[in-house]
Amino acid sequence: MPHHDVLVIGAGLAGMRAALAAAEGGATVGIISKVHPVRSHSNAAQGGINAALNPEDSWESHAFDTVKGSDYLGDQDAIEIMCKEAPEEILHLEHLGTTFHRNEQGKLGTRAFGGASAARTYYVADITGQAILHVLYEQLMKHEAVHRYEEFFVTVLVQDDSGHIAGAITRNLRDGAIELFNAKQVILATGGNGQIYNPTTNALVCTGDGIALAYRMGAPLMDMEMVQYHPTTLAGNGLLITEGARGEGAHLYNAEGERFMEKYAPSKMELASRDVVSRAEQTEIEEGRGFDGGTVHLDITKVPRKRIHEALREIVMIARDFAGVDITREPVPIKPGNHYVMGGIKTDTDGLTPLSGLYAAGETACVSVHGGNRLGANSLLDTLVFGRRAGVRAAREAKAMVMPSASRAQLEHEESAIEAIVGRERTGRRVSELHAELGRIMDTNVAVYRDEDGLREALEVVKRLQEESKTVATDDKGTIFNQDVLSVLELGFMLDNAEAIVMGAIERKESRGAQYRTDFPDRNDDDWLRHITVTQNGSDGELPELDYTEVTLTQWQPEARTY
Ligand SMILES: Cc1cc2nc3c(=O)[nH]c(=O)nc-3n(C[C@H](O)[C@H](O)[C@H](O)COP(=O)(O)OP(=O)(O)OC[C@H]3O[C@@H](n4cnc5c(N)ncnc54)[C@H](O)[C@@H]3O)c2cc1C
């Protein structure tokens, strides 16, 4: 049985940063990923990473922008930590070899991003995530204390008799073998859940696995109703056109030729917070001022052509290949699309969840630094700062304990559960059909604008799909790279995520950040300046329990939010 002081599940930026920190803290580390690590979704991050590094900027300004961006739902103690530790994290990456853009003076160069009062986004063209991910992967390979398990899929977490999380059970994708991994401390860094929506900017692997794994063990999920719609995604397929385009000077137009952001955010215009810009676009489209197919136009020709080729070359190719548009010469049709989940597994500022021995970091976690709305380029930062903090803390805790016992009975139970899935004969719909129905209802009823009736309907669909998923069969009965079995398991994870999102959205009877309720259009600080947590109550088929946590305020009192 493989055993490690610290087991990290997920090898995107959060997982790799956590693994490196734990190894440097003296722990033996196992890091598991269902895909090759450099194919993690962090690889797709285009625009950049925020830090107040410039002497004219300050961490306080970065923190205030983040608090305001979160619509005052972010916990200010956590936001302060993230913004204070950001500059050091960027310099650390630079020293490891990340080729951040440099300006004409040879200094690290920045670009403007939405909701920020200073240009503080550091970047590598529009492949920032890829650049950082490869540098961290090199570091990971260097460490003898880190053992990599690539293309292993975690199906369930295991506990010892006292309830301490003692490891995880995996399926080795190469041969289908089921294995038990034993660990003193477990860090979930499994990324987001965008695949429960269709379309989404997220990769196919973003199915909310870690969120569901923790939820099934009884961990509370927090702020799950806060799902970000990014303002500039390609209509139809959801591919992302980075906010960096607007940061470099691109404008938005409706079909009447108006630069409509003048009406919604006269001072920040296209660089208002994402929730604000997405709502503005959706309003233009719904009120009949959009183009055919329900889009508005992003005009990147405002940016000098040389600069586009230097700083936005990836989206030149994305728009050409997936929309047939040359962004250096013509506007590209875009619309708001699913992008990011602000919510996740509730943690403290060291990544520790309320379950003994279990941590979460990155998009899977809710610390909460993003509250109701995440600022662009704050997520890469979140993965690194809180990934590192979780790794440091887990290594320290591991030193002070012996290996907890993980019983083989749990392994046998999981083996028969998976055998049962493989053994099912198909009688009803395929996984892909259930997945498509889920994506459709979420994108229709749990999107930019929401109301009670639509949310109730979405909950009914999710509950029905949960029932149907219990008997869904696989066509592939083999053991080698059986993607079919994984898709059944992932569907179950996605439905758990969807349940928590919809429950949170029904409960929050106000409009704040990404949650806009047409039946409760105002923010209501008296009743709702608090987090909603959703916890599974253990009995199959029952709805989860809801609870509330106060928002931590340090120096910023809630104010009206205008841009
Ligand atoms: C297109 C796009 C562009 C973006 N651009 C930016 C940007 O410019 N700036 C910014 O700040 N943010 C950006 N974001 C958001 C940011 O990239 C992500 O939030 C962040 O990279 C998530 O990192 P992570 O480490 O938490 O997860 P991921 O990078 O998604 O990694 C998850 C890991 O978990 C593993 N895993 C998942 N489930 C299992 C399982 N069951 N068993 C084993 N392993 C599992 C996966 O294999 C993977 O290694 C962007 C997001 C997208 C989708």
The ligand as an SDF file (V2000), in Angstrom:
LIG
                    3D

 53 58  0  0  0  0  0  0  0  0999 V2000
   -9.7440   29.0680  -19.7400 C   0  0  0  0  0  0  0  0  0  0  0  0
   -9.3860   29.5830  -18.3740 C   0  0  0  0  0  0  0  0  0  0  0  0
   -8.5660   30.6920  -18.2410 C   0  0  0  0  0  0  0  0  0  0  0  0
   -8.2340   31.1770  -16.9740 C   0  0  0  0  0  0  0  0  0  0  0  0
   -7.4160   32.2640  -16.8620 N   0  0  0  0  0  0  0  0  0  0  0  0
   -7.0380   32.6990  -15.6320 C   0  0  0  0  0  0  0  0  0  0  0  0
   -6.1130   33.7650  -15.4790 C   0  0  0  0  0  0  0  0  0  0  0  0
   -5.5860   34.3110  -16.4430 O   0  0  0  0  0  0  0  0  0  0  0  0
   -5.7950   34.1640  -14.2240 N   0  0  0  0  0  0  0  0  0  0  0  0
   -6.3250   33.5780  -13.1180 C   0  0  0  0  0  0  0  0  0  0  0  0
   -5.9910   33.9790  -12.0050 O   0  0  0  0  0  0  0  0  0  0  0  0
   -7.1890   32.5440  -13.2380 N   0  0  0  0  0  0  0  0  0  0  0  0
   -7.5510   32.0930  -14.4670 C   0  0  0  0  0  0  0  0  0  0  0  0
   -8.4220   31.0370  -14.5650 N   0  0  0  0  0  0  0  0  0  0  0  0
   -8.8100   30.3050  -13.3580 C   0  0  0  0  0  0  0  0  0  0  0  0
   -7.6440   29.4360  -12.9020 C   0  0  0  0  0  0  0  0  0  0  0  0
   -6.9130   29.0030  -14.0220 O   0  0  0  0  0  0  0  0  0  0  0  0
   -8.1040   28.2130  -12.1370 C   0  0  0  0  0  0  0  0  0  0  0  0
   -9.0140   28.5810  -11.1400 O   0  0  0  0  0  0  0  0  0  0  0  0
   -6.9120   27.5390  -11.4770 C   0  0  0  0  0  0  0  0  0  0  0  0
   -5.8810   27.3170  -12.4260 O   0  0  0  0  0  0  0  0  0  0  0  0
   -7.3020   26.2480  -10.8150 C   0  0  0  0  0  0  0  0  0  0  0  0
   -6.1380   25.6070  -10.3670 O   0  0  0  0  0  0  0  0  0  0  0  0
   -6.2200   24.3480   -9.4290 P   0  0  0  0  0  0  0  0  0  0  0  0
   -4.8260   23.9700   -9.1240 O   0  0  0  0  0  0  0  0  0  0  0  0
   -7.1360   24.6500   -8.3150 O   0  0  0  0  0  0  0  0  0  0  0  0
   -6.9380   23.2370  -10.3200 O   0  0  0  0  0  0  0  0  0  0  0  0
   -6.5960   22.6080  -11.7570 P   0  0  0  0  0  0  0  0  0  0  0  0
   -5.5020   23.2960  -12.4600 O   0  0  0  0  0  0  0  0  0  0  0  0
   -7.8970   22.4890  -12.4680 O   0  0  0  0  0  0  0  0  0  0  0  0
   -6.0600   21.1580  -11.3950 O   0  0  0  0  0  0  0  0  0  0  0  0
   -6.8890   20.1580  -10.8770 C   0  0  0  0  0  0  0  0  0  0  0  0
   -6.0760   18.8870  -10.7110 C   0  0  0  0  0  0  0  0  0  0  0  0
   -6.8500   17.9190  -10.0200 O   0  0  0  0  0  0  0  0  0  0  0  0
   -6.7330   16.6700  -10.6520 C   0  0  0  0  0  0  0  0  0  0  0  0
   -7.9440   15.8990  -10.3440 N   0  0  0  0  0  0  0  0  0  0  0  0
   -9.2330   16.3170  -10.4100 C   0  0  0  0  0  0  0  0  0  0  0  0
  -10.0590   15.3280  -10.0310 N   0  0  0  0  0  0  0  0  0  0  0  0
   -9.2870   14.2780   -9.7200 C   0  0  0  0  0  0  0  0  0  0  0  0
   -9.5680   12.9490   -9.2820 C   0  0  0  0  0  0  0  0  0  0  0  0
  -10.8120   12.4950   -9.0760 N   0  0  0  0  0  0  0  0  0  0  0  0
   -8.5180   12.1210   -9.0800 N   0  0  0  0  0  0  0  0  0  0  0  0
   -7.2370   12.5360   -9.2990 C   0  0  0  0  0  0  0  0  0  0  0  0
   -6.9320   13.7740   -9.7150 N   0  0  0  0  0  0  0  0  0  0  0  0
   -7.9470   14.6280   -9.9230 C   0  0  0  0  0  0  0  0  0  0  0  0
   -6.5450   17.0000  -12.1130 C   0  0  0  0  0  0  0  0  0  0  0  0
   -5.9280   15.9440  -12.8000 O   0  0  0  0  0  0  0  0  0  0  0  0
   -5.6450   18.2400  -12.0180 C   0  0  0  0  0  0  0  0  0  0  0  0
   -4.3020   17.8590  -11.9030 O   0  0  0  0  0  0  0  0  0  0  0  0
   -8.7510   30.5430  -15.8250 C   0  0  0  0  0  0  0  0  0  0  0  0
   -9.5600   29.4230  -15.9630 C   0  0  0  0  0  0  0  0  0  0  0  0
   -9.8900   28.9550  -17.2250 C   0  0  0  0  0  0  0  0  0  0  0  0
  -10.8130   27.7780  -17.3170 C   0  0  0  0  0  0  0  0  0  0  0  0
  1  2  1  0
  2  3  1  0
  2 52  2  0
  3  4  2  0
  4  5  1  0
  4 50  1  0
  5  6  2  0
  6  7  1  0
  6 13  1  0
  7  8  2  0
  7  9  1  0
  9 10  1  0
 10 11  2  0
 10 12  1  0
 12 13  2  0
 13 14  1  0
 14 15  1  0
 14 50  1  0
 15 16  1  0
 16 17  1  0
 16 18  1  0
 18 19  1  0
 18 20  1  0
 20 21  1  0
 20 22  1  0
 22 23  1  0
 23 24  1  0
 24 25  2  0
 24 26  1  0
 24 27  1  0
 27 28  1  0
 28 29  2  0
 28 30  1  0
 28 31  1  0
 31 32  1  0
 32 33  1  0
 33 34  1  0
 33 48  1  0
 34 35  1  0
 35 36  1  0
 35 46  1  0
 36 37  1  0
 36 45  1  0
 37 38  2  0
 38 39  1  0
 39 40  1  0
 39 45  2  0
 40 41  1  0
 40 42  2  0
 42 43  1  0
 43 44  2  0
 44 45  1  0
 46 47  1  0
 46 48  1  0
 48 49  1  0
 50 51  2  0
 51 52  1  0
 52 53  1  0
M  END
$$$$
